[in-house]
């Protein structure tokens, strides 16, 4: 589905390019009381790239759903 985030090389570039935005998302989740459980044996750049992508997709979905009432 997300061809630009298939390989670690891709997710690392995405993370490096969008670091500040990813940190904003991470901080907002914490402020909202959402605990982000980091995997023990995972690549953190990959994890945060996907976390931020999925959170943005979730927010877009909710916005579209609310507009379609």
N, CA, C and O atoms as a CHARMM CRD file, in Angstrom:
* protein
*
  276
    1    1 UNK  N      0.81500  -1.18800   0.00000 PROA 1      0.00000
    2    1 UNK  CA     0.00000   0.00000   0.00000 PROA 1      0.00000
    3    1 UNK  C      0.86500   1.26200   0.00000 PROA 1      0.00000
    4    1 UNK  O      0.54200   2.22400  -0.69700 PROA 1      0.00000
    5    2 UNK  N      1.93800   1.27300   0.75500 PROA 2      0.00000
    6    2 UNK  CA     2.78500   2.46100   0.84500 PROA 2      0.00000
    7    2 UNK  C      4.13400   2.11100   0.23600 PROA 2      0.00000
    8    2 UNK  O      5.06600   1.71300   0.93600 PROA 2      0.00000
    9    3 UNK  N      4.21900   2.26300  -1.05500 PROA 3      0.00000
   10    3 UNK  CA     5.42800   1.80900  -1.74600 PROA 3      0.00000
   11    3 UNK  C      6.65700   2.62100  -1.39300 PROA 3      0.00000
   12    3 UNK  O      7.77500   2.15300  -1.60600 PROA 3      0.00000
   13    4 UNK  N      6.49000   3.81100  -0.86500 PROA 4      0.00000
   14    4 UNK  CA     7.65900   4.61700  -0.51300 PROA 4      0.00000
   15    4 UNK  C      8.21400   4.28700   0.87100 PROA 4      0.00000
   16    4 UNK  O      9.22100   4.86500   1.27900 PROA 4      0.00000
   17    5 UNK  N      7.57900   3.37200   1.59600 PROA 5      0.00000
   18    5 UNK  CA     8.06900   2.99000   2.92500 PROA 5      0.00000
   19    5 UNK  C      8.25200   1.47200   3.02800 PROA 5      0.00000
   20    5 UNK  O      7.91100   0.87200   4.04700 PROA 5      0.00000
   21    6 UNK  N      8.77900   0.86900   1.99600 PROA 6      0.00000
   22    6 UNK  CA     8.93900  -0.58100   1.99900 PROA 6      0.00000
   23    6 UNK  C     10.22900  -1.00900   2.69400 PROA 6      0.00000
   24    6 UNK  O     10.21900  -1.89900   3.54500 PROA 6      0.00000
   25    7 UNK  N     11.31800  -0.37800   2.33100 PROA 7      0.00000
   26    7 UNK  CA    12.63200  -0.80700   2.81400 PROA 7      0.00000
   27    7 UNK  C     13.10800   0.08900   3.94900 PROA 7      0.00000
   28    7 UNK  O     12.69500   1.24300   4.06200 PROA 7      0.00000
   29    8 UNK  N     13.99300  -0.46700   4.79600 PROA 8      0.00000
   30    8 UNK  CA    14.55500   0.32500   5.89300 PROA 8      0.00000
   31    8 UNK  C     15.20600   1.59700   5.36700 PROA 8      0.00000
   32    8 UNK  O     15.10400   2.64600   6.00300 PROA 8      0.00000
   33    9 UNK  N     15.85900   1.52700   4.24400 PROA 9      0.00000
   34    9 UNK  CA    16.47700   2.70800   3.64500 PROA 9      0.00000
   35    9 UNK  C     15.43100   3.80000   3.45100 PROA 9      0.00000
   36    9 UNK  O     15.69300   4.97500   3.70800 PROA 9      0.00000
   37   10 UNK  N     14.25300   3.40500   3.00000 PROA 10     0.00000
   38   10 UNK  CA    13.16200   4.35000   2.76600 PROA 10     0.00000
   39   10 UNK  C     12.63000   4.93500   4.07200 PROA 10     0.00000
   40   10 UNK  O     12.41500   6.14300   4.17900 PROA 10     0.00000
   41   11 UNK  N     12.42200   4.08100   5.04900 PROA 11     0.00000
   42   11 UNK  CA    11.87300   4.56900   6.32100 PROA 11     0.00000
   43   11 UNK  C     12.89100   5.44000   7.04600 PROA 11     0.00000
   44   11 UNK  O     12.51400   6.38800   7.73500 PROA 11     0.00000
   45   12 UNK  N     14.16700   5.13400   6.90100 PROA 12     0.00000
   46   12 UNK  CA    15.20500   5.95400   7.52200 PROA 12     0.00000
   47   12 UNK  C     15.24600   7.33600   6.87500 PROA 12     0.00000
   48   12 UNK  O     15.36600   8.33900   7.57900 PROA 12     0.00000
   49   13 UNK  N     15.14800   7.40600   5.55500 PROA 13     0.00000
   50   13 UNK  CA    15.12300   8.69300   4.85900 PROA 13     0.00000
   51   13 UNK  C     13.88800   9.49600   5.25800 PROA 13     0.00000
   52   13 UNK  O     13.97300  10.70500   5.47500 PROA 13     0.00000
   53   14 UNK  N     12.74300   8.82600   5.35300 PROA 14     0.00000
   54   14 UNK  CA    11.50300   9.47600   5.76800 PROA 14     0.00000
   55   14 UNK  C     11.65800  10.03600   7.17800 PROA 14     0.00000
   56   14 UNK  O     11.27700  11.17700   7.43800 PROA 14     0.00000
   57   15 UNK  N     12.21100   9.24700   8.08200 PROA 15     0.00000
   58   15 UNK  CA    12.41400   9.67400   9.46500 PROA 15     0.00000
   59   15 UNK  C     13.34100  10.88300   9.51800 PROA 15     0.00000
   60   15 UNK  O     13.04100  11.87000  10.18900 PROA 15     0.00000
   61   16 UNK  N     14.45800  10.80600   8.81700 PROA 16     0.00000
   62   16 UNK  CA    15.42400  11.90800   8.83800 PROA 16     0.00000
   63   16 UNK  C     14.81900  13.18700   8.25600 PROA 16     0.00000
   64   16 UNK  O     15.04800  14.27600   8.78300 PROA 16     0.00000
   65   17 UNK  N     14.06200  13.06100   7.19200 PROA 17     0.00000
   66   17 UNK  CA    13.46100  14.21100   6.52800 PROA 17     0.00000
   67   17 UNK  C     12.36400  14.84900   7.37800 PROA 17     0.00000
   68   17 UNK  O     12.20700  16.07000   7.37800 PROA 17     0.00000
   69   18 UNK  N     11.60900  14.02600   8.09900 PROA 18     0.00000
   70   18 UNK  CA    10.43700  14.50300   8.84200 PROA 18     0.00000
   71   18 UNK  C     10.60600  14.38800  10.35100 PROA 18     0.00000
   72   18 UNK  O      9.62200  14.26700  11.08200 PROA 18     0.00000
   73   19 UNK  N     11.85000  14.42700  10.81800 PROA 19     0.00000
   74   19 UNK  CA    12.13100  14.22100  12.24000 PROA 19     0.00000
   75   19 UNK  C     11.29800  15.14100  13.13400 PROA 19     0.00000
   76   19 UNK  O     10.68100  14.67500  14.09100 PROA 19     0.00000
   77   20 UNK  N     11.27500  16.43000  12.83500 PROA 20     0.00000
   78   20 UNK  CA    10.55300  17.37500  13.70000 PROA 20     0.00000
   79   20 UNK  C      9.06000  17.07700  13.75000 PROA 20     0.00000
   80   20 UNK  O      8.44800  17.14100  14.81700 PROA 20     0.00000
   81   21 UNK  N      8.47700  16.75400  12.61400 PROA 21     0.00000
   82   21 UNK  CA     7.05700  16.42600  12.58300 PROA 21     0.00000
   83   21 UNK  C      6.77200  15.12900  13.33300 PROA 21     0.00000
   84   21 UNK  O      5.75500  15.01200  14.01800 PROA 21     0.00000
   85   22 UNK  N      7.66700  14.16400  13.20300 PROA 22     0.00000
   86   22 UNK  CA     7.50500  12.88800  13.91000 PROA 22     0.00000
   87   22 UNK  C      7.58700  13.11300  15.41400 PROA 22     0.00000
   88   22 UNK  O      6.81800  12.52400  16.17500 PROA 22     0.00000
   89   23 UNK  N      8.51000  13.95800  15.84300 PROA 23     0.00000
   90   23 UNK  CA     8.61600  14.27200  17.26900 PROA 23     0.00000
   91   23 UNK  C      7.35200  14.97200  17.76300 PROA 23     0.00000
   92   23 UNK  O      6.89000  14.70100  18.87200 PROA 23     0.00000
   93   24 UNK  N      6.79000  15.87000  16.95300 PROA 24     0.00000
   94   24 UNK  CA     5.54000  16.53000  17.32900 PROA 24     0.00000
   95   24 UNK  C      4.42700  15.50700  17.52400 PROA 24     0.00000
   96   24 UNK  O      3.65700  15.59700  18.48000 PROA 24     0.00000
   97   25 UNK  N      4.34200  14.53800  16.62300 PROA 25     0.00000
   98   25 UNK  CA     3.32600  13.49000  16.72300 PROA 25     0.00000
   99   25 UNK  C      3.55000  12.65800  17.98000 PROA 25     0.00000
  100   25 UNK  O      2.60700  12.37000  18.71700 PROA 25     0.00000
  101   26 UNK  N      4.79900  12.27500  18.22200 PROA 26     0.00000
  102   26 UNK  CA     5.12400  11.47500  19.41500 PROA 26     0.00000
  103   26 UNK  C      4.75900  12.23000  20.68800 PROA 26     0.00000
  104   26 UNK  O      4.16700  11.65400  21.60100 PROA 26     0.00000
  105   27 UNK  N      5.10400  13.50700  20.75800 PROA 27     0.00000
  106   27 UNK  CA     4.79100  14.31600  21.93900 PROA 27     0.00000
  107   27 UNK  C      3.28100  14.48400  22.11400 PROA 27     0.00000
  108   27 UNK  O      2.77500  14.44500  23.23600 PROA 27     0.00000
  109   28 UNK  N      2.56700  14.67000  21.00600 PROA 28     0.00000
  110   28 UNK  CA     1.11000  14.82000  21.08200 PROA 28     0.00000
  111   28 UNK  C      0.45300  13.53900  21.59800 PROA 28     0.00000
  112   28 UNK  O     -0.48000  13.59100  22.39900 PROA 28     0.00000
  113   29 UNK  N      0.94300  12.40000  21.13600 PROA 29     0.00000
  114   29 UNK  CA     0.41200  11.12700  21.63400 PROA 29     0.00000
  115   29 UNK  C      0.64700  11.00600  23.13500 PROA 29     0.00000
  116   29 UNK  O     -0.24600  10.59100  23.87400 PROA 29     0.00000
  117   30 UNK  N      1.84500  11.36600  23.58500 PROA 30     0.00000
  118   30 UNK  CA     2.13600  11.32200  25.02100 PROA 30     0.00000
  119   30 UNK  C      1.22900  12.27200  25.79400 PROA 30     0.00000
  120   30 UNK  O      0.68800  11.91400  26.84100 PROA 30     0.00000
  121   31 UNK  N      1.06600  13.50300  25.26100 PROA 31     0.00000
  122   31 UNK  CA     0.20000  14.48200  25.92500 PROA 31     0.00000
  123   31 UNK  C     -1.24300  13.99400  26.00800 PROA 31     0.00000
  124   31 UNK  O     -1.95800  14.31900  26.95600 PROA 31     0.00000
  125   32 UNK  N     -1.67100  13.21300  25.01300 PROA 32     0.00000
  126   32 UNK  CA    -3.02200  12.65300  25.00300 PROA 32     0.00000
  127   32 UNK  C     -3.13900  11.41000  25.88600 PROA 32     0.00000
  128   32 UNK  O     -4.20700  10.80700  25.98200 PROA 32     0.00000
  129   33 UNK  N     -2.04000  11.03600  26.52600 PROA 33     0.00000
  130   33 UNK  CA    -2.05800   9.88300  27.42500 PROA 33     0.00000
  131   33 UNK  C     -1.93800   8.54800  26.72000 PROA 33     0.00000
  132   33 UNK  O     -2.25400   7.50600  27.29500 PROA 33     0.00000
  133   34 UNK  N     -1.48300   8.57400  25.47700 PROA 34     0.00000
  134   34 UNK  CA    -1.31600   7.34100  24.71000 PROA 34     0.00000
  135   34 UNK  C      0.10700   6.85700  24.89200 PROA 34     0.00000
  136   34 UNK  O      1.06300   7.55500  24.55300 PROA 34     0.00000
  137   35 UNK  N      0.23800   5.67700  25.42000 PROA 35     0.00000
  138   35 UNK  CA     1.56600   5.10600  25.67100 PROA 35     0.00000
  139   35 UNK  C      2.07400   4.42400  24.40800 PROA 35     0.00000
  140   35 UNK  O      1.41200   3.54900  23.85000 PROA 35     0.00000
  141   36 UNK  N      3.24700   4.83300  23.97000 PROA 36     0.00000
  142   36 UNK  CA     3.86600   4.23900  22.78700 PROA 36     0.00000
  143   36 UNK  C      4.84000   3.17400  23.28500 PROA 36     0.00000
  144   36 UNK  O      5.87000   3.48900  23.88000 PROA 36     0.00000
  145   37 UNK  N      4.49900   1.91900  23.03500 PROA 37     0.00000
  146   37 UNK  CA     5.34400   0.80900  23.47000 PROA 37     0.00000
  147   37 UNK  C      6.38200   0.50300  22.39700 PROA 37     0.00000
  148   37 UNK  O      6.05800  -0.00500  21.32400 PROA 37     0.00000
  149   38 UNK  N      7.62200   0.82000  22.70500 PROA 38     0.00000
  150   38 UNK  CA     8.69700   0.57000  21.75100 PROA 38     0.00000
  151   38 UNK  C      9.03200  -0.91100  21.72000 PROA 38     0.00000
  152   38 UNK  O      9.16500  -1.54300  22.76800 PROA 38     0.00000
  153   39 UNK  N      9.16600  -1.46300  20.52900 PROA 39     0.00000
  154   39 UNK  CA     9.57400  -2.86800  20.42700 PROA 39     0.00000
  155   39 UNK  C     11.02500  -3.01000  20.87600 PROA 39     0.00000
  156   39 UNK  O     11.84200  -2.11700  20.65300 PROA 39     0.00000
  157   40 UNK  N     11.33600  -4.13200  21.50800 PROA 40     0.00000
  158   40 UNK  CA    12.68300  -4.33000  22.04400 PROA 40     0.00000
  159   40 UNK  C     13.72500  -4.50600  20.94800 PROA 40     0.00000
  160   40 UNK  O     14.81100  -3.93400  21.03400 PROA 40     0.00000
  161   41 UNK  N     13.42000  -5.27000  19.94300 PROA 41     0.00000
  162   41 UNK  CA    14.39700  -5.58200  18.89800 PROA 41     0.00000
  163   41 UNK  C     13.94800  -5.01600  17.56700 PROA 41     0.00000
  164   41 UNK  O     13.72200  -5.75200  16.60600 PROA 41     0.00000
  165   42 UNK  N     13.82300  -3.72000  17.52300 PROA 42     0.00000
  166   42 UNK  CA    13.34900  -3.13000  16.28000 PROA 42     0.00000
  167   42 UNK  C     14.19500  -1.91500  15.93900 PROA 42     0.00000
  168   42 UNK  O     14.89400  -1.36400  16.79000 PROA 42     0.00000
  169   43 UNK  N     14.12200  -1.52400  14.72800 PROA 43     0.00000
  170   43 UNK  CA    14.78800  -0.34000  14.24300 PROA 43     0.00000
  171   43 UNK  C     13.92000   0.85900  14.60400 PROA 43     0.00000
  172   43 UNK  O     12.79500   0.97000  14.11700 PROA 43     0.00000
  173   44 UNK  N     14.41500   1.75100  15.44100 PROA 44     0.00000
  174   44 UNK  CA    13.58100   2.84700  15.93300 PROA 44     0.00000
  175   44 UNK  C     13.18000   3.83100  14.83800 PROA 44     0.00000
  176   44 UNK  O     12.06400   4.35000  14.85900 PROA 44     0.00000
  177   45 UNK  N     14.05800   4.09300  13.89400 PROA 45     0.00000
  178   45 UNK  CA    13.67700   4.98000  12.80400 PROA 45     0.00000
  179   45 UNK  C     12.52700   4.37800  12.01300 PROA 45     0.00000
  180   45 UNK  O     11.58600   5.08100  11.64700 PROA 45     0.00000
  181   46 UNK  N     12.59900   3.09400  11.75100 PROA 46     0.00000
  182   46 UNK  CA    11.52200   2.40200  11.04400 PROA 46     0.00000
  183   46 UNK  C     10.23600   2.45300  11.86100 PROA 46     0.00000
  184   46 UNK  O      9.16400   2.72600  11.32000 PROA 46     0.00000
  185   47 UNK  N     10.33900   2.19300  13.14400 PROA 47     0.00000
  186   47 UNK  CA     9.17400   2.20200  14.02900 PROA 47     0.00000
  187   47 UNK  C      8.49400   3.56900  14.02500 PROA 47     0.00000
  188   47 UNK  O      7.27800   3.65800  13.85100 PROA 47     0.00000
  189   48 UNK  N      9.27300   4.62800  14.21500 PROA 48     0.00000
  190   48 UNK  CA     8.69200   5.96000  14.28800 PROA 48     0.00000
  191   48 UNK  C      8.19400   6.45900  12.93900 PROA 48     0.00000
  192   48 UNK  O      7.22400   7.21500  12.88200 PROA 48     0.00000
  193   49 UNK  N      8.84000   6.05000  11.85400 PROA 49     0.00000
  194   49 UNK  CA     8.34000   6.41100  10.52200 PROA 49     0.00000
  195   49 UNK  C      6.94600   5.83500  10.33600 PROA 49     0.00000
  196   49 UNK  O      6.03300   6.53400   9.89800 PROA 49     0.00000
  197   50 UNK  N      6.78300   4.55800  10.66900 PROA 50     0.00000
  198   50 UNK  CA     5.46800   3.92700  10.50400 PROA 50     0.00000
  199   50 UNK  C      4.44700   4.44400  11.51700 PROA 50     0.00000
  200   50 UNK  O      3.27400   4.61000  11.18200 PROA 50     0.00000
  201   51 UNK  N      4.87900   4.69700  12.74000 PROA 51     0.00000
  202   51 UNK  CA     3.96500   5.25000  13.74700 PROA 51     0.00000
  203   51 UNK  C      3.39700   6.57900  13.26600 PROA 51     0.00000
  204   51 UNK  O      2.19300   6.81400  13.36000 PROA 51     0.00000
  205   52 UNK  N      4.25500   7.43800  12.75600 PROA 52     0.00000
  206   52 UNK  CA     3.78800   8.74500  12.30100 PROA 52     0.00000
  207   52 UNK  C      2.89400   8.62000  11.07100 PROA 52     0.00000
  208   52 UNK  O      1.88600   9.31900  10.96500 PROA 52     0.00000
  209   53 UNK  N      3.25000   7.74300  10.14700 PROA 53     0.00000
  210   53 UNK  CA     2.40800   7.53800   8.96600 PROA 53     0.00000
  211   53 UNK  C      1.02300   7.04300   9.37200 PROA 53     0.00000
  212   53 UNK  O      0.00900   7.55900   8.90100 PROA 53     0.00000
  213   54 UNK  N      0.98600   6.05300  10.23600 PROA 54     0.00000
  214   54 UNK  CA    -0.29000   5.47400  10.65600 PROA 54     0.00000
  215   54 UNK  C     -1.11800   6.46900  11.45100 PROA 54     0.00000
  216   54 UNK  O     -2.34100   6.49400  11.31700 PROA 54     0.00000
  217   55 UNK  N     -0.48200   7.28400  12.27200 PROA 55     0.00000
  218   55 UNK  CA    -1.21500   8.28400  13.04100 PROA 55     0.00000
  219   55 UNK  C     -1.81800   9.33700  12.11700 PROA 55     0.00000
  220   55 UNK  O     -2.95900   9.75500  12.31500 PROA 55     0.00000
  221   56 UNK  N     -1.06500   9.76400  11.11600 PROA 56     0.00000
  222   56 UNK  CA    -1.59400  10.73400  10.14300 PROA 56     0.00000
  223   56 UNK  C     -2.76000  10.13600   9.35700 PROA 56     0.00000
  224   56 UNK  O     -3.76600  10.80800   9.12900 PROA 56     0.00000
  225   57 UNK  N     -2.62700   8.88600   8.94700 PROA 57     0.00000
  226   57 UNK  CA    -3.71800   8.22200   8.22400 PROA 57     0.00000
  227   57 UNK  C     -4.96200   8.12600   9.10500 PROA 57     0.00000
  228   57 UNK  O     -6.07800   8.33300   8.62800 PROA 57     0.00000
  229   58 UNK  N     -4.77700   7.81900  10.37100 PROA 58     0.00000
  230   58 UNK  CA    -5.87800   7.73800  11.32700 PROA 58     0.00000
  231   58 UNK  C     -6.57900   9.09100  11.46300 PROA 58     0.00000
  232   58 UNK  O     -7.80800   9.16300  11.48000 PROA 58     0.00000
  233   59 UNK  N     -5.78800  10.16000  11.56000 PROA 59     0.00000
  234   59 UNK  CA    -6.36400  11.49400  11.69900 PROA 59     0.00000
  235   59 UNK  C     -7.11700  11.91200  10.43500 PROA 59     0.00000
  236   59 UNK  O     -8.19000  12.50800  10.52500 PROA 59     0.00000
  237   60 UNK  N     -6.57100  11.60900   9.27200 PROA 60     0.00000
  238   60 UNK  CA    -7.25100  11.92200   8.01500 PROA 60     0.00000
  239   60 UNK  C     -8.57500  11.16500   7.93000 PROA 60     0.00000
  240   60 UNK  O     -9.60200  11.72800   7.55000 PROA 60     0.00000
  241   61 UNK  N     -8.53500   9.88300   8.29000 PROA 61     0.00000
  242   61 UNK  CA    -9.76400   9.08000   8.28900 PROA 61     0.00000
  243   61 UNK  C    -10.81800   9.69700   9.19900 PROA 61     0.00000
  244   61 UNK  O    -11.98000   9.82100   8.81400 PROA 61     0.00000
  245   62 UNK  N    -10.41400  10.08300  10.40600 PROA 62     0.00000
  246   62 UNK  CA   -11.37800  10.68100  11.33500 PROA 62     0.00000
  247   62 UNK  C    -11.91600  12.00100  10.82500 PROA 62     0.00000
  248   62 UNK  O    -13.10200  12.29100  10.98400 PROA 62     0.00000
  249   63 UNK  N    -11.05300  12.81200  10.20900 PROA 63     0.00000
  250   63 UNK  CA   -11.51400  14.08700   9.65200 PROA 63     0.00000
  251   63 UNK  C    -12.54100  13.85100   8.54000 PROA 63     0.00000
  252   63 UNK  O    -13.56800  14.52800   8.48700 PROA 63     0.00000
  253   64 UNK  N    -12.26300  12.90100   7.66300 PROA 64     0.00000
  254   64 UNK  CA   -13.19200  12.61200   6.56800 PROA 64     0.00000
  255   64 UNK  C    -14.50300  12.06200   7.10100 PROA 64     0.00000
  256   64 UNK  O    -15.57800  12.40100   6.60600 PROA 64     0.00000
  257   65 UNK  N    -14.40700  11.22000   8.10200 PROA 65     0.00000
  258   65 UNK  CA   -15.61400  10.63500   8.69400 PROA 65     0.00000
  259   65 UNK  C    -16.46600  11.70600   9.34300 PROA 65     0.00000
  260   65 UNK  O    -17.69100  11.67700   9.23000 PROA 65     0.00000
  261   66 UNK  N    -15.83900  12.64300  10.01500 PROA 66     0.00000
  262   66 UNK  CA   -16.58000  13.71600  10.69100 PROA 66     0.00000
  263   66 UNK  C    -17.23200  14.64600   9.66600 PROA 66     0.00000
  264   66 UNK  O    -18.33300  15.14500   9.89900 PROA 66     0.00000
  265   67 UNK  N    -16.56200  14.88500   8.53300 PROA 67     0.00000
  266   67 UNK  CA   -17.13300  15.75100   7.50300 PROA 67     0.00000
  267   67 UNK  C    -18.31500  15.10600   6.81600 PROA 67     0.00000
  268   67 UNK  O    -19.17400  15.79900   6.27100 PROA 67     0.00000
  269   68 UNK  N    -18.36600  13.76900   6.83800 PROA 68     0.00000
  270   68 UNK  CA   -19.44100  13.05100   6.14600 PROA 68     0.00000
  271   68 UNK  C    -20.64800  12.77100   6.99200 PROA 68     0.00000
  272   68 UNK  O    -21.46900  11.93600   6.61400 PROA 68     0.00000
  273   69 UNK  N    -20.79600  13.42000   8.10800 PROA 69     0.00000
  274   69 UNK  CA   -21.93900  13.16600   9.00500 PROA 69     0.00000
  275   69 UNK  C    -23.23800  13.34700   8.32900 PROA 69     0.00000
  276   69 UNK  O    -24.28700  13.17000   8.94800 PROA 69     0.00000
